[in-house]
Amino acid sequence: MSMIAAFYDNKSILITGATGFLGKVLMEKLFRTSPDLKVVYILVRPKAGQTLQQRVFQILNSKLFEKVKEVCPKVHEKIKPIYADLNQKDLAISKEDMKELLSSVNIIFHCAATVRFDDPLRHAVQLNVTATQQLLHIASQMPKLEAFIHISTAYSNCNLKHIDEVIYPCSVEPKKIIQSMEWLDDAIIDEITPKLIAGRPNTYTYTKALGEMIVQEEGSNLNVAIIRPSIVGATWQEPFPGWVDNLNGPSGLIVAAGKGFLRSIKATPMAVADLIPVDTVVNLTLAVGWYTAVHRPKPTLIYHCTSGTTNPCNWGKMGLQVLATFEKIPFERAFRRPNADFTTNYFTASYWNAVSHRAPAIIYDFYLRLTGREPRMTKLMDRLLRTISMLEYFINRSWEWSTYNTEMLMSEMSPEDQRVFNFDVSQLNWLEYIENYVLGVKKYILKEDMAGIPEAKQHLKRLRNIHYLFNTALFLIIWCLLIARSQMARNMWFFISPLYNL
């Protein structure tokens, strides 16, 4: 029997960020492997007119929880939503709910965070640093607490090339940053942000680094561990391959490419695409929770959950695998080119990238207006280009993460636990994983039928033709301007043109 699964039996567990991608998969695995756990408290706030209970019902009613309902039919009775707001003091938890949490919780999994790269520093500090500080303060008052597991990111120290499983200090103490956010106005914060995050590409990575420092400083009296996953993608194996429910990271790129909106991005084909399946992160998280509670290691251990060290896959190879899947399955095929052409169309730099994407979108919106439909392509393309620009830092670089603690943890687990809570990515078959990922995007995000869709194919064909037409016209205009302004271009044209008459 699995010792880790048995450990969570009869436990009261608090999960922040349970309505997010990682949080949902974490909950699903907990209930599926430890159906006898006592209760899972989740911090939730009403959204889009839904009550807390309605949000829980929506989560449980998804395909992700189908297997859970078989092994734990009363799962809805074991989830207790707690109203909370990470922007408020004490997370806005009521006195009654706080009293219950303080007296009951055994394990905390802190998954909540803002993952928006372009968040203003004030908001990112509030959610990723201040809220973590407040949660640690609450945790310090829990007499039954056995472990506090903080989910960070492998990119919290992306200003370094080689990253060890240690906490690296930032130039300014996190407590001083928190205090300054309380009295500085937005204009000053915007002005000092580039200096504070120096070496990092955005406020997300910077505030996650600050969050780690807060955990180290204010969690010294708790059994704490920090997990740093890289780019979290669709499920690898559990509860079934390819499940994904958001457009973050590669998912958005897959949708954009599959729909024909994206034809090239500025990236380095040989850079390592450090993608990690979400169920791998969850398995490591639950194993870390067990190990931290049972063995109480000191000092705080950091666990890297990455793939590049043990099973690397670069962006060029991943792009080829995505295209191979487009060609294999009969859905909305954007391209019918040889695979070798993929890296030059998707993963190479183009100085007119934004122009060549946005202009066809404008042309297509004009076509939509003429046919009496609402123009939407330009807005979608602008949003896509902003997302791509924020991802460029990560898809043009490679990092090296040490994994000593992660490997140590695997060696401490029994063979049964290694099977049930597998986080060994050396076993991952990238071709199979990417194919399931693309299929998952189609089924669970786009909600599309797996059969071929003639109308969608015609839509893609129109987009492709507009793209070709625009690029051809752009080339001809530039060439004509060169001939008009450059003697060398005119000489070249006079030399080449007679060849066409031979």
C-alpha positions as CSV (number, residue, x, y, z in Angstrom):
1,M,0.0,0.0,0.0
2,S,1.1,3.6,-0.6
3,M,2.5,5.2,2.5
4,I,1.9,8.7,1.0
5,A,-1.7,7.9,0.2
6,A,-2.2,6.5,3.7
7,F,-0.6,9.6,5.2
8,Y,-3.3,11.9,3.9
9,D,-6.1,9.7,5.3
10,N,-8.2,11.5,8.0
11,K,-6.2,14.7,7.4
12,S,-7.7,18.2,7.1
13,I,-6.0,20.0,4.2
14,L,-6.1,23.7,3.2
15,I,-5.5,24.5,-0.5
16,T,-5.1,28.1,-1.8
17,G,-5.6,28.5,-5.5
18,A,-7.8,25.4,-5.7
19,T,-9.9,26.9,-8.5
20,G,-6.8,27.3,-10.7
21,F,-5.2,24.7,-13.1
22,L,-2.7,23.2,-10.6
23,G,-5.1,23.4,-7.7
24,K,-7.8,21.4,-9.4
25,V,-5.4,18.6,-10.4
26,L,-4.0,18.6,-6.8
27,M,-7.5,18.2,-5.4
28,E,-8.4,15.5,-7.8
29,K,-5.3,13.4,-7.0
30,L,-5.8,13.8,-3.3
31,F,-9.4,12.5,-3.4
32,R,-8.6,9.7,-5.9
33,T,-5.6,8.3,-3.9
34,S,-6.8,9.2,-0.4
35,P,-10.6,9.1,-0.4
36,D,-10.6,8.8,3.4
37,L,-9.1,12.2,4.0
38,K,-11.2,14.2,6.4
39,V,-11.8,17.6,4.7
40,V,-10.3,19.9,2.1
41,Y,-10.7,23.5,2.8
42,I,-10.4,25.7,-0.3
43,L,-10.1,29.5,-0.3
44,V,-12.6,30.9,-2.8
45,R,-14.3,34.2,-3.6
46,P,-17.6,34.5,-5.5
47,K,-17.0,35.1,-9.2
48,A,-19.3,36.1,-12.1
49,G,-22.3,36.0,-9.9
50,Q,-21.6,32.4,-8.7
51,T,-21.8,31.5,-5.0
52,L,-18.9,29.5,-3.4
53,Q,-21.0,26.3,-3.6
54,Q,-21.7,26.9,-7.3
55,R,-18.0,27.3,-8.0
56,V,-17.3,24.0,-6.2
57,F,-20.1,22.3,-8.1
58,Q,-18.7,23.6,-11.4
59,I,-15.2,22.2,-10.6
60,L,-16.6,18.8,-9.6
61,N,-18.9,18.6,-12.6
62,S,-15.9,18.7,-15.0
63,K,-14.5,15.6,-16.7
64,L,-11.4,15.9,-14.5
65,F,-13.3,14.6,-11.5
66,E,-15.1,11.6,-13.2
67,K,-12.8,9.0,-11.6
68,V,-12.9,10.7,-8.2
69,K,-16.7,10.3,-8.1
70,E,-16.2,6.6,-8.5
71,V,-13.9,6.1,-5.6
72,C,-15.3,8.9,-3.4
73,P,-19.0,9.4,-4.3
74,K,-19.5,11.9,-1.5
75,V,-16.6,14.1,-2.5
76,H,-18.8,17.2,-2.5
77,E,-19.3,16.7,1.2
78,K,-15.5,16.7,1.9
79,I,-14.8,20.0,0.2
80,K,-15.5,23.1,2.3
81,P,-15.2,26.4,0.5
82,I,-14.0,29.4,2.6
83,Y,-14.7,32.9,1.5
84,A,-11.3,34.7,1.1
85,D,-9.7,37.6,-0.8
86,L,-6.0,37.7,-1.1
87,N,-6.1,41.5,-1.5
88,Q,-7.6,42.0,1.9
89,K,-6.1,42.0,5.5
90,D,-6.1,38.5,7.0
91,L,-7.3,37.3,3.6
92,A,-10.8,38.6,4.5
93,I,-11.6,35.2,6.2
94,S,-14.4,35.5,8.7
95,K,-13.9,34.9,12.5
96,E,-16.0,31.7,12.4
97,D,-14.1,30.2,9.4
98,M,-10.7,31.3,10.9
99,K,-11.5,29.6,14.1
100,E,-12.3,26.3,12.3
101,L,-9.1,26.5,10.2
102,L,-6.9,27.3,13.2
103,S,-8.2,24.3,15.1
104,S,-8.4,21.8,12.3
105,V,-5.8,22.2,9.5
106,N,-3.0,19.6,9.2
107,I,-1.5,20.4,5.8
108,I,-1.3,23.7,3.8
109,F,-0.7,23.7,0.0
110,H,-0.2,27.3,-1.0
111,C,-0.8,27.4,-4.8
112,A,-2.5,30.8,-5.1
113,A,-0.7,33.5,-7.1
114,T,-1.1,35.9,-9.9
115,V,0.7,34.4,-12.9
116,R,0.2,37.5,-15.1
117,F,3.6,38.6,-16.4
118,D,2.5,42.2,-17.0
119,D,0.8,42.8,-13.6
120,P,1.7,46.1,-12.0
121,L,4.2,45.6,-9.2
122,R,1.8,46.7,-6.4
123,H,-0.8,44.0,-7.4
124,A,1.9,41.3,-7.9
125,V,3.4,42.1,-4.5
126,Q,0.0,41.9,-2.8
127,L,-0.9,38.5,-4.2
128,N,2.5,36.8,-4.4
129,V,4.2,38.3,-1.3
130,T,1.9,40.0,1.2
131,A,-0.8,37.3,0.9
132,T,1.9,34.6,1.5
133,Q,3.1,36.5,4.5
134,Q,-0.4,36.7,5.9
135,L,-1.0,33.0,5.3
136,L,2.2,32.1,7.1
137,H,1.0,34.2,10.0
138,I,-2.2,32.3,10.1
139,A,-0.3,29.0,9.8
140,S,1.9,29.8,12.8
141,Q,-1.3,29.8,14.9
142,M,-2.3,26.2,13.9
143,P,-1.4,23.8,16.6
144,K,-2.1,20.7,14.4
145,L,-0.2,21.9,11.3
146,E,2.3,19.3,10.1
147,A,3.5,20.9,6.8
148,F,3.3,24.1,4.8
149,I,4.1,23.6,1.1
150,H,4.7,26.7,-1.0
151,I,4.4,26.5,-4.8
152,S,6.9,29.0,-6.4
153,T,8.4,28.8,-9.9
154,A,11.6,27.6,-11.4
155,Y,11.9,31.0,-13.0
156,S,12.0,33.0,-9.7
157,N,15.8,33.3,-10.3
158,C,15.8,33.4,-14.1
159,N,18.4,36.2,-13.9
160,L,20.9,33.3,-13.3
161,K,22.0,30.7,-15.8
162,H,22.5,27.8,-13.3
163,I,20.0,27.6,-10.4
164,D,20.6,25.5,-7.3
165,E,17.9,24.4,-4.8
166,V,18.6,27.3,-2.5
167,I,16.9,30.6,-1.8
168,Y,18.7,33.5,-3.5
169,P,18.3,36.9,-1.8
170,C,16.9,39.9,-3.7
171,S,18.5,43.4,-3.5
172,V,15.7,44.8,-1.3
173,E,14.2,43.0,1.7
174,P,10.6,41.8,1.0
175,K,9.3,43.4,4.1
176,K,10.6,46.8,2.9
177,I,8.9,46.2,-0.5
178,I,5.6,45.4,1.2
179,Q,5.8,48.5,3.4
180,S,6.7,50.7,0.4
181,M,3.7,49.5,-1.6
182,E,1.4,50.9,1.2
183,W,2.5,54.5,0.7
184,L,4.1,55.0,-2.7
185,D,1.8,56.2,-5.5
186,D,1.4,54.3,-8.7
187,A,3.6,56.7,-10.8
188,I,6.6,56.2,-8.5
189,I,6.1,52.5,-8.3
190,D,6.0,52.3,-12.1
191,E,9.2,54.3,-12.3
192,I,11.2,52.2,-9.8
193,T,9.9,48.8,-11.0
194,P,12.6,48.3,-13.8
195,K,15.3,49.0,-11.2
196,L,13.9,46.6,-8.6
197,I,13.4,43.7,-11.0
198,A,16.7,44.3,-12.7
199,G,17.8,41.1,-14.5
200,R,14.3,39.6,-14.4
201,P,11.8,40.1,-17.3
202,N,8.7,40.8,-15.3
203,T,7.0,41.4,-12.0
204,Y,5.8,37.8,-11.7
205,T,9.3,36.3,-11.5
206,Y,10.5,39.0,-9.2
207,T,7.6,38.8,-6.7
208,K,7.8,35.0,-6.7
209,A,11.5,35.4,-5.6
210,L,10.3,37.8,-2.8
211,G,7.7,35.2,-1.8
212,E,10.4,32.6,-1.3
213,M,12.3,35.0,1.0
214,I,9.2,35.6,3.0
215,V,8.6,31.8,3.4
216,Q,12.2,31.4,4.6
217,E,12.0,34.3,7.0
218,E,8.6,33.9,8.5
219,G,8.2,30.1,8.2
220,S,11.3,29.3,10.2
221,N,9.2,27.8,13.0
222,L,7.1,25.7,10.7
223,N,7.8,22.6,8.6
224,V,8.1,24.3,5.3
225,A,9.1,23.3,1.8
226,I,9.2,25.1,-1.5
227,I,8.5,23.6,-5.0
228,R,9.7,25.3,-8.1
229,P,7.9,24.0,-11.3
230,S,8.9,25.2,-14.7
231,I,6.3,25.7,-17.5
232,V,3.3,23.7,-16.3
233,G,1.4,22.0,-19.2
234,A,-1.3,19.5,-19.7
235,T,-1.5,16.2,-17.8
236,W,0.8,13.4,-18.8
237,Q,-1.0,10.4,-17.4
238,E,-3.4,11.2,-14.6
239,P,-6.3,11.1,-14.4
240,F,-6.0,10.8,-18.2
241,P,-3.6,12.2,-20.8
242,G,-4.0,15.7,-22.2
243,W,-6.3,17.4,-19.7
244,V,-5.9,21.2,-19.7
245,D,-8.3,24.1,-19.0
246,N,-6.4,27.3,-19.6
247,L,-4.6,29.2,-22.3
248,N,-1.4,29.9,-20.4
249,G,2.0,29.1,-21.9
250,P,2.1,26.5,-24.7
251,S,-1.7,26.0,-24.7
252,G,-2.3,29.5,-26.0
253,L,0.4,29.0,-28.7
254,I,-1.2,25.7,-29.7
255,V,-4.6,27.3,-30.0
256,A,-3.3,30.2,-32.0
257,A,-1.3,28.0,-34.4
258,G,-4.1,25.4,-34.8
259,K,-6.6,28.2,-35.6
260,G,-4.3,29.7,-38.2
261,F,-3.7,33.0,-36.3
262,L,0.0,32.3,-35.5
263,R,2.5,31.5,-38.3
264,S,5.8,32.5,-36.7
265,I,7.3,33.7,-33.4
266,K,10.7,35.0,-32.4
267,A,12.4,32.1,-30.7
268,T,15.6,30.1,-30.5
269,P,14.9,26.6,-31.9
270,M,17.7,25.0,-29.8
271,A,16.6,26.6,-26.5
272,V,15.2,24.0,-24.1
273,A,11.4,24.1,-23.7
274,D,11.3,23.2,-20.0
275,L,7.7,22.0,-20.0
276,I,6.5,19.9,-17.0
277,P,3.2,18.1,-17.0
278,V,0.8,19.3,-14.3
279,D,0.3,15.8,-12.8
280,T,4.0,15.5,-12.4
281,V,4.0,18.7,-10.3
282,V,1.1,17.4,-8.3
283,N,2.8,14.0,-7.6
284,L,5.9,15.8,-6.4
285,T,3.8,18.2,-4.3
286,L,2.0,15.4,-2.4
287,A,5.3,13.5,-1.9
288,V,6.9,16.6,-0.5
289,G,3.9,17.2,1.8
290,W,4.4,13.7,3.2
291,Y,8.2,13.9,3.5
292,T,8.1,17.4,5.1
293,A,5.5,16.3,7.7
294,V,7.1,13.0,8.6
295,H,10.8,13.8,8.4
296,R,10.7,17.5,9.3
297,P,13.9,18.4,7.4
298,K,15.9,21.5,8.5
299,P,16.7,23.9,6.9
300,T,13.8,24.5,4.4
301,L,14.2,22.3,1.3
302,I,13.6,23.5,-2.2
303,Y,12.5,21.0,-4.9
304,H,13.0,21.8,-8.6
305,C,10.3,20.2,-10.8
306,T,11.8,20.6,-14.3
307,S,12.4,18.5,-17.4
308,G,15.4,20.1,-19.1
309,T,18.0,18.4,-16.9
310,T,16.8,14.8,-17.3
311,N,14.8,14.8,-20.4
312,P,15.4,17.9,-22.5
313,C,13.2,18.9,-25.5
314,N,14.0,22.1,-27.4
315,W,11.5,24.5,-28.9
316,G,12.3,23.4,-32.5
317,K,11.7,19.8,-31.7
318,M,8.5,20.6,-29.9
319,G,7.3,22.7,-32.8
320,L,7.9,19.8,-35.2
321,Q,5.9,17.5,-32.9
322,V,3.0,20.0,-32.7
323,L,2.9,20.3,-36.5
324,A,3.1,16.5,-36.9
325,T,0.0,16.3,-34.7
326,F,-1.8,18.9,-36.8
327,E,-1.1,16.8,-39.8
328,K,-2.1,13.5,-38.2
329,I,-5.4,14.4,-36.7
330,P,-8.3,15.6,-39.0
331,F,-9.1,18.9,-37.2
332,E,-8.7,22.5,-38.3
333,R,-5.3,21.9,-40.0
334,A,-3.6,25.2,-40.3
335,F,-0.7,24.0,-42.6
336,R,0.1,21.2,-45.0
337,R,3.8,21.8,-45.3
338,P,6.7,19.4,-44.9
339,N,7.7,19.1,-41.2
340,A,11.2,20.5,-41.9
341,D,9.7,23.8,-42.7
342,F,8.1,24.2,-39.3
343,T,11.0,25.7,-37.4
344,T,11.5,28.4,-40.1
345,N,7.8,29.4,-40.0
346,Y,7.1,29.1,-36.3
347,F,10.4,29.4,-34.4
348,T,12.6,31.8,-36.2
349,A,13.0,35.6,-35.8
350,S,11.3,37.9,-38.2
351,Y,11.8,41.7,-37.9
352,W,8.4,42.4,-39.4
353,N,6.7,39.7,-37.3
354,A,4.1,42.0,-35.7
355,V,3.3,43.7,-39.1
356,S,2.9,40.4,-41.0
357,H,0.5,39.1,-38.3
358,R,-1.5,42.2,-37.6
359,A,-2.1,43.4,-41.2
360,P,-3.8,40.1,-42.4
361,A,-6.0,40.4,-39.3
362,I,-7.1,43.9,-40.4
363,I,-7.8,42.6,-43.9
364,Y,-9.8,39.7,-42.5
365,D,-11.8,42.0,-40.3
366,F,-12.6,44.1,-43.4
367,Y,-13.9,40.9,-45.0
368,L,-16.0,40.2,-41.9
369,R,-17.5,43.7,-42.1
370,L,-18.4,43.3,-45.8
371,T,-20.2,40.0,-45.0
372,G,-22.1,41.6,-42.1
373,R,-20.2,39.9,-39.3
374,E,-18.6,41.4,-36.2
375,P,-14.8,42.1,-36.8
376,R,-12.8,40.4,-34.1
377,M,-9.5,39.3,-35.6
378,T,-7.5,42.4,-34.9
379,K,-8.4,42.4,-31.3
380,L,-7.5,38.7,-31.0
381,M,-4.2,39.2,-32.8
382,D,-3.2,42.2,-30.6
383,R,-3.8,40.1,-27.5
384,L,-1.9,37.2,-29.0
385,L,1.1,39.4,-30.0
386,R,1.2,40.8,-26.4
387,T,1.3,37.3,-25.0
388,I,4.0,36.2,-27.4
389,S,6.1,39.3,-26.6
390,M,6.0,38.3,-22.9
391,L,7.0,34.7,-23.7
392,E,9.9,35.7,-25.9
393,Y,12.3,36.0,-22.9
394,F,11.6,32.3,-21.9
395,I,11.6,30.8,-25.4
396,N,14.9,32.3,-26.4
397,R,16.9,31.1,-23.3
398,S,17.9,27.9,-21.5
399,W,18.5,27.3,-17.8
400,E,20.2,24.6,-15.7
401,W,18.4,23.6,-12.5
402,S,20.0,21.2,-10.0
403,T,17.6,18.5,-8.8
404,Y,19.4,16.9,-5.8
405,N,16.5,17.3,-3.4
406,T,14.0,16.0,-5.9
407,E,16.2,12.9,-6.6
408,M,16.7,12.4,-2.9
409,L,13.0,12.4,-2.3
410,M,12.5,9.8,-5.0
411,S,15.0,7.5,-3.3
412,E,13.2,7.9,0.0
413,M,9.9,6.6,-1.5
414,S,8.8,3.0,-1.6
415,P,8.4,1.3,-5.0
416,E,4.7,1.5,-4.6
417,D,4.9,5.3,-3.9
418,Q,7.2,5.8,-6.8
419,R,4.5,4.2,-9.0
420,V,1.5,6.0,-7.5
421,F,3.2,9.4,-7.1
422,N,5.5,9.3,-10.1
423,F,7.5,12.5,-10.9
424,D,10.3,10.9,-12.9
425,V,10.2,12.9,-16.2
426,S,13.0,10.7,-17.7
427,Q,10.1,8.3,-18.6
428,L,8.2,11.0,-20.6
429,N,7.8,10.3,-24.3
430,W,7.7,13.9,-25.8
431,L,6.1,12.9,-29.1
432,E,3.2,11.1,-27.4
433,Y,2.8,13.8,-24.7
434,I,2.7,16.7,-27.3
435,E,0.1,14.7,-29.4
436,N,-2.1,14.2,-26.3
437,Y,-1.5,17.9,-25.4
438,V,-2.8,19.1,-28.7
439,L,-5.8,16.8,-28.6
440,G,-6.5,18.0,-25.1
441,V,-6.5,21.6,-26.1
442,K,-9.0,20.8,-28.8
443,K,-11.3,18.7,-26.6
444,Y,-11.1,20.5,-23.2
445,I,-10.4,24.2,-24.1
446,L,-11.9,24.6,-27.6
447,K,-14.7,22.0,-26.9
448,E,-14.4,20.9,-30.5
449,D,-15.6,17.6,-32.1
450,M,-12.7,15.3,-32.9
451,A,-14.1,14.8,-36.4
452,G,-13.0,17.0,-39.3
453,I,-14.8,20.3,-39.6
454,P,-15.1,21.5,-43.2
455,E,-16.1,25.0,-42.2
456,A,-13.1,25.4,-40.0
457,K,-10.8,24.2,-42.7
458,Q,-12.2,26.8,-45.1
459,H,-11.7,29.4,-42.3
460,L,-8.0,28.4,-42.0
461,K,-7.6,28.4,-45.8
462,R,-8.9,32.0,-46.0
463,L,-6.5,33.0,-43.2
464,R,-3.6,31.3,-44.9
465,N,-4.3,32.9,-48.3
466,I,-4.6,36.3,-46.7
467,H,-1.3,35.8,-45.0
468,Y,0.4,34.8,-48.3
469,L,-1.3,37.6,-50.2
470,F,-0.1,40.2,-47.7
471,N,3.5,38.9,-47.6
472,T,3.7,38.9,-51.4
473,A,2.3,42.4,-51.6
474,L,4.7,43.6,-48.9
475,F,7.6,42.0,-50.7
476,L,6.7,43.6,-54.0
477,I,6.3,47.1,-52.4
478,I,9.6,46.9,-50.7
479,W,11.3,45.6,-53.9
480,C,9.7,48.5,-56.0
481,L,11.0,51.0,-53.4
482,L,14.4,49.5,-53.6
483,I,14.5,49.7,-57.4
484,A,13.4,53.3,-57.3
485,R,16.0,54.4,-54.7
486,S,18.9,52.0,-55.1
487,Q,21.2,51.8,-58.2
488,M,22.4,48.4,-57.0
489,A,18.8,47.1,-56.9
490,R,18.2,48.4,-60.4
491,N,21.3,46.8,-61.8
492,M,20.3,43.5,-60.1
493,W,16.8,43.8,-61.6
494,F,18.2,44.5,-65.1
495,F,20.5,41.5,-64.8
496,I,17.8,39.1,-63.6
497,S,14.9,40.1,-65.8
498,P,16.4,39.0,-69.1
499,L,16.9,35.5,-67.7
500,Y,13.1,35.1,-67.6
501,N,13.0,35.5,-71.4
502,L,15.5,32.7,-72.0
